[in-house]
Amino acid sequence: MLKLIEGARASCFPREMDEMFRNRAEVFFERLGWDVIVKDGYERDRFDDLNPLYLVSVDPITGRYWGSLRLLPTTGPNMLRDVFPQLLEDGERVESATIWESSRICAVAAEGQPKQSRNGVNYVMSELIAGIGEVALIAGLTQIVSVFDARIFRVLRAVGCEPAIIGRPRRIGATMAYAALFEPDVVRLQSLREDLQMGPTVLAPGAREFAFA
């Protein structure tokens, strides 16, 4: 189940935010070796100050944190433009009110999580990817742009996403990094939800009204 948490209301979700920033430190600093700042066990950057929309996966029974990602419009500061411009060709820009950036996708292994899908992808990662699709359709977005590592690239292809690579992939830290665009697809989203028996939505009750009021 995914909670939608606006950055401006993050203080209302202290447990989810604590676990998310700690999970990000573990994944992006310790595991991937990216050049990120970790303070007191948190990986938090300046983009977290821009009122992003967080998608946070939690155990539907206990509320325990399972994974998360961050969404930001590309009309303002974003990671592709301001942190990873080397992934784009000279003069190339991704900027539109109908294109949002997805970043910092990560998950933890925890007891109680459903089994992986038939394609071998972790349930939580699949749920987060489905959540991006749902939010994109609700918000009327035309595309999602993202920077991701080789592991996430394999996950995306395994769940049926066909990322359109833009610019030039480069090695960043311990892995290859890619920038890509995705288009919301109702059929692909429905197939993903059916594969994991997610039901008609992966969003928590009331999440849509709360985040898009």
N, C-alpha and C positions, 0 to 999 in steps of 0.2 A: 504494500500500500504506500502511495506517495503523498506526502504532505507538500503543499506549495507554500513557501515561506518568503515573504518579501523582506529584503534587507532592513527596511525601516522598522519592521516589526520583529526583528530577530530576537530582541530581548524577551519576547513572550515565549520563546522556545529555547531556554538555556541548555537543556540536556541535549537536544538535537544539534545545536550549534557547537557545543563543546566536543561532542563525538565527531562531528563533521571536520572541524579544524584539526583535530588529532589524527583522524584518518588521512587527511590530506598530507600532513607532515610525514606520516609513515610511507605513503605511496610515492609522493613526488620528490621528497628529499632522501629518505632512506633507501627506497627500492629503486627509483629511477635515476637518482643522482642529478636532478635538475637544479639549476641555480636559483633556489627559492629561499626565502628567509623563514627560519623557524625560531620562534620565541616562546619559551615556557611550554614547549611541546605542541604549539599551534603553528600551522602554515596558513598565514593570512596575508593578503596583499592589498594594494590600494584599490583594486577593483571591487573589493568587498565593501568599500565605503560609498559605492555609487548606486545603492539601492537595487542590487540585482534580485532576480527571482531564483530562489533555491528550490530544487526538487530533492526531497529527502525521503529515502525509502526506509520504512520502519516495519517491524513485526506488527501485523494487524491486531494481535492479541495483547502482547506485552508492551508495545510501543518502543521496543529496543531498536536502536539505530542499525541499519544495514548498509546504507550507501547514500551517495549524493552527487549532485552536479550543480552548476551555476549557469544562469542565462542572463545575457546583457544585450541591449540593442547595439547595433553597429554604428549608429549615428553619433555615439559618444566614444570615450576611451574604451578600448578593448584589447585583449591580449594579442590577437593577430596583428593588428596595426601597430601597437605600442611596445610589444615585447618580442614578437617573432616576425618582424617585417622581412627578415632574410628568407622566409619561406615564400614570399611573393616575388614575382618578376618586377623589374624596375618600372615604376609608374602604375603598377597594378593596385587597385583599391577594392575593398568590399565594404560598401556603406549604403545602407538603405533602411528606411523605417520598417520595412517588411522583412528584413534579414536580421536575425538575432544570432549571437554567438553562444555556443555551448562550451563550457570549460570545466576543468577540475573534476571530471567524472572518476569516482572511486567507490570501492565497496569493501566490506569486511566479510570474513567467513564466520558464521555464528550458528549455534544450535537453533533448530526450529525453522531454518530456511527450507523452502521447497527444493526438490531435486532439480538438477539442471535440465534443460530442454532436450529434445531429440537431437538437436544440432550440437549439443555439447556445451552450450553457453550457460554460464552461471545465471541463475534466476534473477538475482538482483540487477545485474548488468542489463539483462533483457528488459526488466521492468523499467529501469531508468531510460533506456532507449525508446521504449513505448511511450513513456511519459513525455519525452521531447516531442514525439509526434502528436500526442494529444494536445499539448500546450500550443504547438505551432498552429494546429487547426483551429483551436479556440480563439487564438489571438489574430488569426487571419494572416499568418506569415507565409511568404512565398518560399523562403529558404532558411536553412540553419547552416552556419559556418562553424567549423571547429578545427582546433589544432590538437592532434593526438599522436600517441606513440604507436609502434608497430603492433603491440599486443592488442590495443583497442581497434586498430585497423582490421585485424583478423576477426575480432568479435563482431564488428559491424558487418563484415561480409558474411559471416556465419548466420546472422539473423536475417539476412536478405537485403540489407542496405547496400546500395551501390554508390559509395561516395565518389563524387567528381573531384579528383585531385586538381588543385590549382597551384600555380607556382612550381617550386622545386623542393622536394623532400631533402632534409638535411639531418645529419647526426647532431643531436643535442643531448648532452649528458651521456648516459650509457645506452641510448637507443636512437633509432631513426624517428624523426618527427615529420608529420604530414599536415597540410592544410587542405580542407575539402569542403565542398558545398553539398547539402542534401535538400531534397524537396519533400515536403509532407506528402504522404501517400496513404489514403484511406484503406486501400486494399492490403497493402503491406502491414499496416498497423493492425488491422483486424486479424490477419494471419498470425502475427506475432502473439497477440492476446489469446487466440485460440490454441496455439501451440503450447502455451504455458497455462492454459485454463484460467486466465485472468478475469474473465467476465467482461461486461460491457465497458469497463473503465479501470484504469490502474490508479486513479486519483482517489484520495481519501474523501469520505462524505463531506460536502460543503467546501472542498478545496477550491473548486472552480469559482464559486461565488465569493470566497474570501479573497482570492488573489486578483480577480478581475472585476471587483466591485467598482 
